[in-house]
Amino acid sequence: MAKLGLSLLLLCSILYIAAARNSADTSFIKASCRITRYPVLCFQCLSGYASTIRQSDRQLALTALSVSLSRARSAAVFSSNLTKVRGLKPREHQAVRDCIENMSDTVDRLSHSVQELGHTGKAVSQDFMWHMSNVQTWVSAALTDENTCLDGFAGHVMEGNVKTAVRRRVVEVAQVTSNALALINRFAEKQRH
């Protein structure tokens, strides 16, 4: 009976420590997301990774970047599938094709950024800043690609379901990419000091 009581006490202690740790990790994410342009979306996207992120600025930036990459891949596939829809107007078809190219560029840039950010764990001083500069440049360019995709649907002539569907997905990608860039910039700034 004493062994059972001791085992239960040990189990409760472990669960309490794990819950407290997760709570601290979640609080870290919430506080970090406050610096982003879309803090609620930031927290929604990253809180599920609290046990991976823990309280690491580097892991937070890397996870935010990975989420952005995942959403960009999904939007690229969605856009690609739209070209198979019958009844697209020629202008819609061209805007979708342009968007596919932009989203492909976004995926490439974000993929390179994830790899480059991975190198920062081994880098020191000048090397660190060089890697971070690459990441910041590529993520900024990805954000530009996402906005360029939307430019193809500008104007009242393009109103309709295709524009609405593409816009919804690409805007979300742009928002998570913006959040990732803010967290990357924060990580870089903290490392400089």
C-alpha positions in Angstrom: 0.0 0.0 0.0 2.9 2.3 0.8 4.4 1.6 -2.6 1.2 2.4 -4.3 0.9 5.7 -2.4 4.5 6.6 -3.2 4.0 5.7 -6.9 0.9 7.9 -7.1 2.7 10.8 -5.4 5.6 10.4 -7.9 3.2 10.3 -10.8 1.3 13.4 -9.6 4.6 15.2 -9.1 5.7 14.4 -12.6 2.4 15.5 -14.1 2.5 18.7 -12.1 6.0 19.5 -13.3 5.1 18.7 -16.9 1.9 20.9 -16.7 3.9 23.8 -15.1 6.6 23.4 -17.8 4.0 23.4 -20.6 2.3 26.5 -19.0 5.6 28.4 -18.9 6.3 27.4 -22.5 2.9 28.5 -23.6 3.3 31.8 -21.8 6.6 32.3 -23.5 5.0 31.8 -26.9 2.1 34.1 -26.1 4.5 36.9 -24.8 6.7 36.4 -27.9 3.7 36.7 -30.3 2.8 40.1 -28.9 5.6 41.6 -31.1 4.0 40.3 -34.3 1.5 42.0 -36.5 -1.0 39.1 -36.0 -0.5 38.0 -32.4 -3.7 35.8 -32.1 -2.8 33.9 -35.3 0.8 33.6 -34.1 -0.3 32.0 -30.8 -2.8 29.8 -32.5 -0.2 28.5 -35.0 2.6 28.0 -32.5 1.0 27.0 -29.1 0.6 23.4 -30.3 4.4 23.2 -30.5 5.1 24.5 -27.0 6.8 21.3 -25.9 9.2 21.6 -28.9 9.7 25.3 -28.7 10.1 25.3 -24.9 11.5 28.8 -24.2 14.0 29.0 -27.0 13.9 32.1 -29.3 15.7 30.1 -32.0 13.3 27.2 -31.9 10.3 29.6 -31.8 11.6 31.4 -35.0 12.4 28.0 -36.7 8.9 26.6 -35.8 7.2 29.8 -37.1 9.2 29.5 -40.3 8.2 25.8 -40.7 4.6 26.7 -40.1 4.8 29.3 -42.8 6.5 26.9 -45.2 3.7 24.3 -44.6 1.0 26.8 -45.3 2.8 28.1 -48.4 3.0 24.5 -49.7 -0.7 24.0 -49.1 -1.6 27.3 -50.9 0.7 26.3 -53.8 -1.0 22.9 -54.2 -4.5 24.6 -53.9 -3.5 27.1 -56.6 -2.2 24.4 -58.8 -5.4 22.4 -58.5 -7.4 25.5 -59.6 -5.9 25.4 -63.0 -7.8 22.1 -63.6 -11.2 23.8 -62.8 -13.4 24.2 -65.9 -14.9 27.5 -66.7 -12.1 29.8 -65.5 -12.0 33.0 -67.4 -8.7 33.5 -69.4 -7.7 36.4 -67.0 -8.4 34.2 -63.9 -6.5 31.4 -65.4 -3.5 33.6 -66.0 -3.7 35.1 -62.5 -3.8 31.6 -61.1 -0.7 30.6 -63.2 1.2 33.7 -62.0 0.2 32.9 -58.5 1.5 29.3 -58.8 4.8 30.7 -59.9 4.9 33.2 -57.0 3.9 30.6 -54.4 6.6 28.2 -55.8 9.1 31.0 -55.3 7.8 31.5 -51.8 8.2 27.8 -51.0 11.7 27.8 -52.3 12.7 30.8 -50.3 11.1 29.6 -47.1 12.7 26.1 -47.6 16.1 27.8 -47.9 15.4 29.9 -44.9 14.5 26.9 -42.7 17.8 25.2 -43.7 19.8 28.4 -43.2 18.2 29.1 -39.8 19.3 25.5 -38.9 22.9 26.6 -39.4 22.6 29.3 -36.8 22.9 26.7 -34.0 26.5 26.1 -35.1 27.4 29.6 -36.1 29.1 32.3 -34.0 29.4 36.1 -34.4 30.0 37.0 -38.0 28.8 33.7 -39.3 25.6 34.0 -37.3 24.9 37.4 -38.6 25.5 36.3 -42.2 23.1 33.3 -41.8 20.5 35.5 -40.2 20.8 38.2 -42.9 20.2 35.5 -45.5 17.1 34.2 -43.7 15.7 37.8 -43.2 16.3 38.5 -46.9 14.7 35.3 -48.2 11.7 35.6 -45.8 11.1 39.2 -46.9 11.3 38.1 -50.5 8.8 35.4 -49.8 6.4 37.9 -48.3 6.8 40.0 -51.5 6.0 36.9 -53.6 2.8 36.3 -51.6 1.7 39.9 -52.1 2.6 39.8 -55.8 0.3 36.7 -56.2 -2.6 38.8 -54.9 -1.8 41.6 -57.3 -2.9 39.4 -60.2 -6.4 39.4 -58.8 -6.7 43.2 -58.4 -9.6 45.1 -59.8 -13.4 44.6 -60.0 -13.0 42.5 -63.2 -11.5 39.7 -61.1 -14.3 39.6 -58.5 -15.6 36.1 -57.8 -15.1 32.7 -56.2 -11.6 32.1 -57.6 -10.3 35.4 -56.3 -11.9 34.8 -52.9 -10.5 31.3 -52.6 -7.0 32.2 -53.6 -7.0 35.4 -51.5 -8.1 33.6 -48.3 -5.3 31.2 -48.5 -2.5 33.5 -49.7 -3.5 36.2 -47.1 -3.1 33.6 -44.4 0.3 32.5 -45.7 1.3 36.2 -45.8 0.2 36.7 -42.2 2.1 33.7 -40.8 5.1 34.7 -42.9 4.9 38.2 -41.5 4.8 36.7 -38.0 7.7 34.4 -38.7 9.8 37.4 -39.9 9.0 39.3 -36.8 10.1 36.4 -34.6 13.2 35.9 -36.7 14.1 39.6 -36.4 13.6 39.4 -32.6 15.8 36.3 -32.4 18.5 38.0 -34.5 18.3 41.2 -32.4 18.6 39.3 -29.1 21.7 37.5 -30.4 23.4 40.8 -31.3 23.4 41.9 -27.7 
